[in-house]
Amino acid sequence: MKYLILINLMFLFISCTENINKIGCGEITNVEFDRQDSVWVLEAKDSLYYQSNRGGNIVLSLFENKVHKLSIENCNRPIGLILSYSCSKKIDLINVAITRYEQKKGINTTILYSFSQMTENLIPISSQPMGLIDVRINQPINTEEIDFVQTTKLGTHQLNGKTYNDVFVIEDLDKNEVPEIDIFRFYVNPSGILRIEFYDGEIWDRVD
């Protein structure tokens, strides 16, 4: 089982950095999101609405919206933004984390989706990271760290009778990896999560 604490998600794909005194930085540059990144930076809406194929609407309520300054790397301080939405059915938290950081080989901006189950005092007891996308080149990243998930770019795609651009589908390859979280597949694009499909057959479609 790979149980990850929510606060660690922002650091999952940023390598360890040296102490500022050791790397000899005269000045630290704060990395900021640029126009290209901003296409994927979600608007922090108070509520998101989905319709279930089993009837009724699902409401996701904004739980957290924070900008994080991360560990210094190559005299640059990366920036991370995390949006979390709480849900009263099936999933406690849906998390979207976008991070921009600069390395010797160039600029990287990634977006990571994850789903969490919480205790009564809002401490994550299980979390499933799913779906890492490189928004600089608009392509999926499939890594050994999350080898039980497959991310695929679909491009223009229809869902529930609507046509969306820049769509990615993220699939869970191992139901037993985090069995407490029942998500089988979900679809995203720069506007957010468009559809969530569960192993038990329930489907939530975004209501714009």
Backbone as CSV, one residue per row, in Angstrom:
resi,resn,N_x,N_y,N_z,CA_x,CA_y,CA_z,C_x,C_y,C_z
1,MET,0.842,-1.200,0.000,0.000,0.000,0.000,0.876,1.249,0.000
2,LYS,0.480,2.228,-0.747,1.239,3.473,-0.771,0.345,4.560,-0.196
3,TYR,0.440,4.764,1.124,-0.355,5.782,1.792,0.492,7.037,1.918
4,LEU,0.071,8.116,1.300,0.854,9.347,1.286,0.108,10.443,2.010
5,ILE,0.797,11.166,2.850,0.207,12.295,3.546,0.066,13.456,2.570
6,LEU,-1.075,14.143,2.624,-1.389,15.203,1.671,-0.302,16.252,1.570
7,ILE,0.280,16.637,2.697,1.245,17.734,2.673,2.488,17.376,1.868
8,ASN,2.764,16.070,1.667,3.946,15.660,0.921,3.737,15.682,-0.587
9,LEU,2.514,15.829,-1.052,2.247,15.738,-2.478,2.953,16.823,-3.268
10,MET,3.061,18.023,-2.677,3.683,19.119,-3.391,5.176,18.887,-3.612
11,PHE,5.765,17.980,-2.820,7.209,17.754,-2.899,7.558,16.466,-3.649
12,LEU,6.563,15.739,-4.128,6.790,14.398,-4.652,7.707,14.386,-5.863
13,PHE,7.596,15.418,-6.712,8.356,15.410,-7.946,9.371,16.542,-8.012
14,ILE,9.836,17.019,-6.833,10.915,18.000,-6.762,12.070,17.355,-6.020
15,SER,13.243,17.302,-6.605,14.385,16.625,-5.991,14.873,17.377,-4.767
16,CYS,15.613,16.657,-3.884,16.153,17.265,-2.677,17.155,18.348,-3.044
17,THR,17.209,19.404,-2.245,18.067,20.534,-2.557,19.133,20.714,-1.495
18,GLU,20.225,21.370,-1.884,21.302,21.646,-0.954,21.000,22.902,-0.139
19,ASN,21.687,23.024,0.980,21.573,24.229,1.799,22.080,25.430,1.035
20,ILE,21.390,26.586,1.204,21.742,27.790,0.454,23.195,28.203,0.664
21,ASN,23.747,27.989,1.854,25.135,28.372,2.118,26.114,27.495,1.331
22,LYS,25.719,26.247,1.076,26.590,25.334,0.358,26.605,25.626,-1.138
23,ILE,25.489,26.054,-1.695,25.444,26.263,-3.137,25.867,27.677,-3.505
24,GLY,26.096,28.544,-2.497,26.688,29.840,-2.749,25.824,30.805,-3.535
25,CYS,24.552,30.859,-3.279,23.660,31.779,-3.989,23.832,33.195,-3.434
26,GLY,24.121,34.120,-4.303,24.163,35.510,-3.869,22.770,36.074,-3.725
27,GLU,21.851,35.571,-4.530,20.485,36.063,-4.500,19.548,34.928,-4.912
28,ILE,18.412,34.869,-4.257,17.427,33.828,-4.555,16.334,34.410,-5.451
29,THR,16.028,33.701,-6.529,14.958,34.110,-7.440,13.694,33.327,-7.109
30,ASN,12.611,34.032,-6.854,11.325,33.381,-6.617,10.671,33.055,-7.950
31,VAL,10.433,31.784,-8.185,9.814,31.340,-9.424,8.319,31.673,-9.384
32,GLU,7.786,32.141,-10.490,6.361,32.455,-10.585,5.758,31.743,-11.792
33,PHE,4.464,31.506,-11.734,3.783,30.937,-12.885,3.761,31.948,-14.025
34,ASP,3.959,31.468,-15.261,3.873,32.365,-16.411,2.547,32.154,-17.144
35,ARG,2.393,32.812,-18.284,1.122,32.756,-19.006,0.789,31.338,-19.455
36,GLN,1.800,30.601,-19.886,1.573,29.224,-20.334,1.105,28.342,-19.183
37,ASP,1.745,28.493,-18.029,1.322,27.729,-16.854,-0.104,28.081,-16.440
38,SER,-0.421,29.360,-16.549,-1.695,29.863,-16.033,-2.893,29.224,-16.707
39,VAL,-2.690,28.671,-17.898,-3.784,27.953,-18.566,-4.282,26.806,-17.690
40,TRP,-3.354,26.192,-16.918,-3.700,25.046,-16.085,-3.944,25.421,-14.623
41,VAL,-3.716,26.677,-14.256,-3.966,27.101,-12.873,-5.463,27.303,-12.701
42,LEU,-6.070,26.481,-11.877,-7.525,26.478,-11.754,-8.039,27.683,-10.981
43,GLU,-9.199,28.163,-11.403,-9.906,29.188,-10.640,-10.462,28.553,-9.370
44,ALA,-10.259,29.220,-8.255,-10.698,28.677,-6.965,-12.187,28.968,-6.755
45,LYS,-13.025,28.173,-7.377,-14.471,28.335,-7.210,-14.906,27.766,-5.865
46,ASP,-15.891,28.397,-5.256,-16.373,27.932,-3.950,-16.987,26.539,-4.033
47,SER,-17.631,26.242,-5.172,-18.287,24.942,-5.332,-18.155,24.447,-6.765
48,LEU,-18.022,23.133,-6.911,-18.042,22.473,-8.211,-19.188,21.475,-8.204
49,TYR,-19.877,21.341,-9.335,-21.073,20.508,-9.386,-20.903,19.381,-10.405
50,TYR,-21.292,18.188,-9.972,-21.252,17.017,-10.835,-22.602,16.315,-10.772
51,GLN,-22.938,15.621,-11.867,-24.175,14.856,-11.915,-23.836,13.378,-11.968
52,SER,-24.492,12.592,-11.109,-24.245,11.156,-11.047,-25.153,10.421,-12.025
53,ASN,-24.644,9.355,-12.629,-25.480,8.524,-13.497,-26.497,7.723,-12.698
54,ARG,-26.386,7.784,-11.367,-27.357,7.110,-10.509,-28.381,8.084,-9.932
55,GLY,-28.357,9.301,-10.467,-29.320,10.303,-10.025,-28.755,11.202,-8.943
56,GLY,-29.138,12.475,-9.003,-28.710,13.430,-7.991,-27.424,14.144,-8.368
57,ASN,-27.186,15.259,-7.695,-25.990,16.064,-7.937,-24.970,15.873,-6.821
58,ILE,-23.714,15.979,-7.168,-22.613,15.910,-6.226,-22.001,17.300,-6.137
59,VAL,-21.841,17.817,-4.933,-21.261,19.151,-4.743,-19.896,19.008,-4.077
60,LEU,-18.877,19.601,-4.705,-17.550,19.666,-4.112,-17.346,21.082,-3.587
61,SER,-16.952,21.215,-2.338,-16.791,22.526,-1.705,-15.311,22.834,-1.499
62,LEU,-14.927,24.071,-1.775,-13.528,24.469,-1.640,-13.069,24.307,-0.190
63,PHE,-12.011,23.531,0.010,-11.489,23.236,1.344,-10.202,24.008,1.617
64,GLU,-9.334,24.098,0.603,-8.050,24.780,0.781,-7.607,25.367,-0.546
65,ASN,-7.041,26.563,-0.486,-6.470,27.217,-1.661,-5.224,27.958,-1.193
66,LYS,-4.047,27.342,-1.404,-2.822,27.913,-0.857,-1.700,27.915,-1.889
67,VAL,-0.900,28.966,-1.836,0.335,29.029,-2.607,1.480,28.660,-1.679
68,HIS,2.349,27.766,-2.136,3.472,27.307,-1.320,4.783,27.706,-1.987
69,LYS,5.682,28.301,-1.241,7.055,28.506,-1.684,7.859,27.291,-1.231
70,LEU,8.454,26.600,-2.175,9.081,25.327,-1.873,10.587,25.456,-1.695
71,SER,11.250,24.333,-1.453,12.680,24.320,-1.141,13.512,24.880,-2.289
72,ILE,14.562,25.634,-1.934,15.408,26.286,-2.934,16.175,25.247,-3.738
73,GLU,16.204,25.449,-5.050,16.939,24.565,-5.943,17.635,25.400,-7.005
74,ASN,18.955,25.237,-7.128,19.736,25.988,-8.120,19.481,27.489,-8.024
75,CYS,19.435,27.982,-6.787,19.238,29.409,-6.499,17.854,29.913,-6.912
76,ASN,16.932,29.004,-7.127,15.553,29.366,-7.427,14.631,28.740,-6.388
77,ARG,13.627,29.489,-5.970,12.641,28.957,-5.042,11.375,28.621,-5.839
78,PRO,11.070,27.331,-6.007,9.885,26.927,-6.774,8.598,27.432,-6.138
79,ILE,7.539,27.419,-6.906,6.228,27.813,-6.395,5.258,26.655,-6.600
80,GLY,4.379,26.458,-5.638,3.367,25.422,-5.747,2.014,25.960,-5.330
81,LEU,0.976,25.545,-6.020,-0.399,25.928,-5.703,-1.205,24.660,-5.525
82,ILE,-1.912,24.567,-4.407,-2.750,23.405,-4.179,-4.187,23.845,-3.930
83,LEU,-5.096,23.204,-4.656,-6.534,23.396,-4.462,-7.112,22.080,-3.969
84,SER,-7.860,22.128,-2.895,-8.502,20.931,-2.364,-9.995,21.173,-2.234
85,TYR,-10.761,20.173,-2.657,-12.217,20.244,-2.548,-12.711,19.082,-1.700
86,SER,-13.600,19.387,-0.765,-14.175,18.351,0.085,-15.455,17.827,-0.543
87,CYS,-15.739,16.569,-0.248,-16.914,15.914,-0.818,-17.530,15.021,0.250
88,SER,-18.840,14.958,0.287,-19.528,14.181,1.319,-19.813,12.751,0.873
89,LYS,-19.432,12.404,-0.360,-19.755,11.070,-0.881,-18.526,10.437,-1.517
90,LYS,-18.193,9.233,-1.116,-17.146,8.404,-1.703,-15.719,8.908,-1.450
91,ILE,-15.469,10.229,-1.611,-14.131,10.795,-1.467,-14.214,11.928,-0.452
92,ASP,-13.248,11.999,0.468,-13.235,13.121,1.407,-12.630,14.370,0.781
93,LEU,-11.486,14.198,0.078,-10.814,15.347,-0.530,-10.358,15.007,-1.941
94,ILE,-10.538,15.954,-2.846,-9.952,15.906,-4.178,-8.925,17.031,-4.239
95,ASN,-7.684,16.689,-4.561,-6.587,17.647,-4.507,-5.967,17.846,-5.889
96,VAL,-5.720,19.096,-6.239,-5.032,19.424,-7.483,-3.837,20.302,-7.122
97,ALA,-2.625,19.830,-7.427,-1.407,20.556,-7.065,-0.608,20.870,-8.323
98,ILE,-0.321,22.144,-8.560,0.503,22.550,-9.694,1.783,23.178,-9.157
99,THR,2.923,22.758,-9.711,4.232,23.184,-9.224,5.097,23.627,-10.400
100,ARG,5.772,24.768,-10.238,6.724,25.246,-11.247,8.103,25.352,-10.597
101,TYR,9.085,24.764,-11.231,10.435,24.803,-10.685,11.439,24.809,-11.829
102,GLU,12.615,25.353,-11.545,13.665,25.476,-12.558,14.855,24.605,-12.176
103,GLN,15.326,23.830,-13.130,16.500,22.999,-12.959,17.539,23.379,-14.010
104,LYS,18.709,22.783,-13.928,19.746,23.083,-14.908,19.285,22.759,-16.326
105,LYS,18.449,21.722,-16.440,17.991,21.318,-17.768,16.812,22.149,-18.262
106,GLY,16.293,23.037,-17.418,15.218,23.907,-17.874,14.083,24.030,-16.880
107,ILE,13.016,24.661,-17.328,11.843,24.926,-16.497,10.882,23.741,-16.567
108,ASN,10.344,23.383,-15.412,9.333,22.330,-15.351,8.100,22.860,-14.628
109,THR,6.943,22.574,-15.165,5.688,22.848,-14.468,4.826,21.601,-14.583
110,THR,4.415,21.064,-13.441,3.624,19.841,-13.444,2.348,20.039,-12.637
111,ILE,1.335,19.248,-12.977,0.087,19.251,-12.222,-0.204,17.820,-11.794
112,LEU,-0.550,17.656,-10.541,-0.775,16.338,-9.950,-2.163,16.292,-9.323
113,TYR,-2.887,15.216,-9.580,-4.214,15.006,-9.006,-4.119,13.893,-7.965
114,SER,-4.839,14.053,-6.855,-4.858,13.001,-5.846,-6.192,13.026,-5.108
115,PHE,-6.485,11.901,-4.474,-7.754,11.725,-3.768,-7.449,11.177,-2.379
116,SER,-8.115,11.731,-1.357,-7.786,11.391,0.024,-9.009,10.996,0.822
117,GLN,-8.780,10.077,1.761,-9.745,9.765,2.797,-9.189,10.311,4.104
118,MET,-10.068,10.898,4.931,-9.620,11.597,6.130,-10.217,10.965,7.386
119,THR,-9.558,11.235,8.513,-10.140,10.897,9.803,-11.136,12.001,10.187
120,GLU,-11.809,11.823,11.316,-12.788,12.818,11.748,-12.149,14.170,12.047
121,ASN,-10.873,14.170,12.429,-10.199,15.447,12.695,-9.355,15.904,11.501
122,LEU,-9.752,15.442,10.300,-9.195,15.914,9.027,-7.718,15.605,8.847
123,ILE,-7.283,14.457,9.342,-5.931,13.976,9.078,-6.020,12.890,8.000
124,PRO,-5.248,13.013,6.905,-5.324,12.001,5.850,-4.893,10.625,6.354
125,ILE,-5.714,9.622,6.128,-5.343,8.261,6.483,-4.956,7.462,5.248
126,SER,-5.404,7.878,4.085,-4.973,7.259,2.839,-5.120,8.271,1.725
127,SER,-4.197,8.201,0.780,-4.235,9.130,-0.337,-3.724,8.424,-1.576
128,GLN,-4.384,8.639,-2.686,-3.960,8.032,-3.936,-3.588,9.119,-4.926
129,PRO,-2.277,9.322,-5.178,-1.884,10.258,-6.225,-2.159,9.635,-7.584
130,MET,-2.785,10.379,-8.458,-3.138,9.860,-9.780,-2.991,10.972,-10.808
131,GLY,-2.199,10.736,-11.821,-2.188,11.643,-12.954,-1.235,12.797,-12.831
132,LEU,-0.050,12.687,-13.431,0.926,13.768,-13.451,1.075,14.247,-14.893
133,ILE,0.950,15.564,-15.101,1.001,16.131,-16.445,2.052,17.224,-16.494
134,ASP,2.881,17.208,-17.536,3.835,18.279,-17.792,3.120,19.350,-18.603
135,VAL,2.788,20.465,-17.969,1.984,21.482,-18.651,2.828,22.366,-19.558
136,ARG,4.161,22.270,-19.473,5.016,23.027,-20.388,4.902,22.482,-21.803
137,ILE,4.818,21.160,-21.927,4.711,20.529,-23.244,3.357,19.861,-23.446
138,ASN,2.487,19.970,-22.430,1.126,19.434,-22.515,1.129,17.930,-22.800
139,GLN,1.941,17.211,-22.016,2.058,15.772,-22.203,2.010,15.073,-20.845
140,PRO,1.545,13.813,-20.834,1.499,13.067,-19.563,2.885,12.656,-19.101
141,ILE,3.024,12.460,-17.789,4.234,11.904,-17.199,3.827,10.628,-16.468
142,ASN,4.398,9.514,-16.898,4.150,8.247,-16.220,5.454,7.824,-15.555
143,THR,5.431,7.661,-14.231,6.649,7.449,-13.466,6.601,6.152,-12.673
144,GLU,7.791,5.714,-12.248,7.873,4.523,-11.402,7.274,4.779,-10.034
145,GLU,7.291,6.055,-9.583,6.733,6.372,-8.268,5.225,6.114,-8.224
146,ILE,4.558,6.283,-9.356,3.113,6.021,-9.424,2.894,5.027,-10.559
147,ASP,3.483,3.841,-10.412,3.449,2.877,-11.495,2.124,2.149,-11.622
148,PHE,1.206,2.390,-10.684,-0.102,1.752,-10.755,-1.132,2.652,-11.434
149,VAL,-0.668,3.748,-12.055,-1.543,4.696,-12.735,-1.010,4.958,-14.139
150,GLN,-1.921,5.047,-15.108,-1.545,5.367,-16.482,-2.249,6.640,-16.910
151,THR,-1.468,7.637,-17.379,-2.029,8.888,-17.881,-1.853,8.934,-19.394
152,THR,-2.925,9.238,-20.119,-2.910,9.252,-21.584,-3.534,10.547,-22.094
153,LYS,-2.903,11.170,-23.068,-3.463,12.368,-23.683,-4.442,11.982,-24.784
154,LEU,-5.667,12.497,-24.710,-6.693,12.232,-25.714,-6.857,13.392,-26.685
155,GLY,-6.482,14.592,-26.277,-6.691,15.773,-27.116,-8.150,16.190,-27.081
156,THR,-8.736,16.462,-28.238,-10.156,16.818,-28.316,-10.987,15.559,-28.083
157,HIS,-11.939,15.657,-27.155,-12.672,14.451,-26.742,-14.075,14.841,-26.285
158,GLN,-15.032,13.942,-26.555,-16.414,14.166,-26.136,-16.717,13.415,-24.851
159,LEU,-17.394,14.105,-23.935,-17.857,13.500,-22.694,-19.269,14.001,-22.413
160,ASN,-20.185,13.075,-22.210,-21.558,13.437,-21.866,-22.154,14.432,-22.869
161,GLY,-21.839,14.233,-24.158,-22.404,15.073,-25.209,-21.713,16.404,-25.415
162,LYS,-20.622,16.666,-24.677,-19.895,17.928,-24.811,-18.493,17.654,-25.337
163,THR,-17.964,18.588,-26.119,-16.630,18.454,-26.687,-15.653,19.326,-25.906
164,TYR,-14.544,18.709,-25.479,-13.525,19.416,-24.714,-12.179,19.286,-25.427
165,ASN,-11.330,20.289,-25.238,-9.979,20.271,-25.786,-8.955,19.908,-24.707
166,ASP,-7.791,19.435,-25.152,-6.671,19.124,-24.256,-7.078,18.191,-23.128
167,VAL,-7.774,17.124,-23.468,-8.270,16.174,-22.472,-7.224,15.086,-22.217
168,PHE,-7.065,14.746,-20.937,-6.235,13.620,-20.516,-7.118,12.644,-19.744
169,VAL,-6.839,11.357,-19.881,-7.535,10.354,-19.085,-6.510,9.672,-18.192
170,ILE,-6.871,9.510,-16.923,-5.993,8.879,-15.931,-6.699,7.627,-15.417
171,GLU,-6.026,6.479,-15.528,-6.633,5.204,-15.168,-5.851,4.527,-14.044
172,ASP,-6.585,3.945,-13.129,-5.996,3.157,-12.045,-5.741,1.747,-12.570
173,LEU,-4.503,1.302,-12.530,-4.148,-0.008,-13.063,-4.217,-1.118,-12.015
174,ASP,-4.397,-0.755,-10.755,-4.401,-1.755,-9.686,-5.417,-1.351,-8.624
175,LYS,-6.577,-1.973,-8.657,-7.638,-1.655,-7.698,-7.193,-1.877,-6.260
176,ASN,-6.292,-2.803,-6.038,-5.869,-3.156,-4.688,-4.773,-2.250,-4.135
177,GLU,-4.259,-1.310,-4.946,-3.180,-0.450,-4.469,-3.637,0.429,-3.304
178,VAL,-4.756,1.109,-3.469,-5.383,1.882,-2.386,-6.876,1.553,-2.426
179,PRO,-7.274,0.418,-1.885,-8.652,-0.056,-2.055,-9.701,0.841,-1.417
180,GLU,-9.296,1.675,-0.440,-10.275,2.567,0.199,-10.781,3.641,-0.768
181,ILE,-10.029,3.893,-1.823,-10.415,4.909,-2.812,-10.807,4.184,-4.086
182,ASP,-12.081,4.300,-4.454,-12.722,3.422,-5.430,-12.632,3.950,-6.859
183,ILE,-11.774,4.929,-7.140,-11.755,5.554,-8.463,-11.037,4.650,-9.467
184,PHE,-11.719,4.402,-10.586,-11.173,3.587,-11.654,-10.534,4.441,-12.753
185,ARG,-11.192,5.549,-13.095,-10.723,6.386,-14.199,-11.303,7.783,-14.030
186,PHE,-10.531,8.815,-14.462,-11.113,10.150,-14.513,-10.473,10.948,-15.648
187,TYR,-11.188,11.984,-16.075,-10.791,12.797,-17.219,-10.571,14.236,-16.764
188,VAL,-9.513,14.856,-17.286,-9.209,16.235,-16.911,-8.832,17.031,-18.161
189,ASN,-8.942,18.343,-18.039,-8.338,19.272,-18.988,-8.012,20.542,-18.209
190,PRO,-7.509,21.603,-18.841,-7.131,22.783,-18.053,-8.244,23.395,-17.208
191,SER,-9.495,23.092,-17.507,-10.591,23.648,-16.712,-10.870,22.826,-15.458
192,GLY,-10.203,21.669,-15.319,-10.388,20.865,-14.114,-10.771,19.424,-14.418
193,ILE,-11.336,18.754,-13.427,-11.757,17.361,-13.566,-13.128,17.329,-14.226
194,LEU,-13.215,16.650,-15.361,-14.436,16.633,-16.162,-15.346,15.463,-15.823
195,ARG,-14.756,14.335,-15.522,-15.542,13.129,-15.209,-14.740,12.239,-14.276
196,ILE,-15.455,11.592,-13.331,-14.856,10.593,-12.450,-15.667,9.309,-12.568
197,GLU,-14.984,8.190,-12.822,-15.635,6.890,-12.925,-15.142,5.994,-11.791
198,PHE,-16.071,5.312,-11.145,-15.745,4.465,-10.001,-15.830,2.988,-10.371
199,TYR,-15.133,2.156,-9.595,-15.152,0.721,-9.845,-16.548,0.127,-9.716
200,ASP,-17.395,0.740,-8.910,-18.736,0.180,-8.721,-19.713,0.600,-9.820
201,GLY,-19.220,1.329,-10.838,-20.068,1.690,-11.979,-20.642,3.089,-11.925
202,GLU,-20.509,3.778,-10.797,-21.029,5.145,-10.727,-20.114,6.096,-11.494
203,ILE,-20.723,7.083,-12.166,-19.985,8.074,-12.949,-20.470,9.462,-12.552
204,TRP,-19.517,10.358,-12.310,-19.843,11.769,-12.055,-19.378,12.592,-13.245
205,ASP,-20.295,13.350,-13.846,-19.959,14.247,-14.950,-20.067,15.694,-14.472
206,ARG,-19.068,16.484,-14.849,-19.045,17.902,-14.464,-20.243,18.628,-15.067
207,VAL,-20.874,19.455,-14.260,-21.981,20.315,-14.721,-21.442,21.742,-14.750
208,ASP,-21.210,22.280,-15.942,-20.628,23.620,-16.070,-21.679,24.699,-15.850
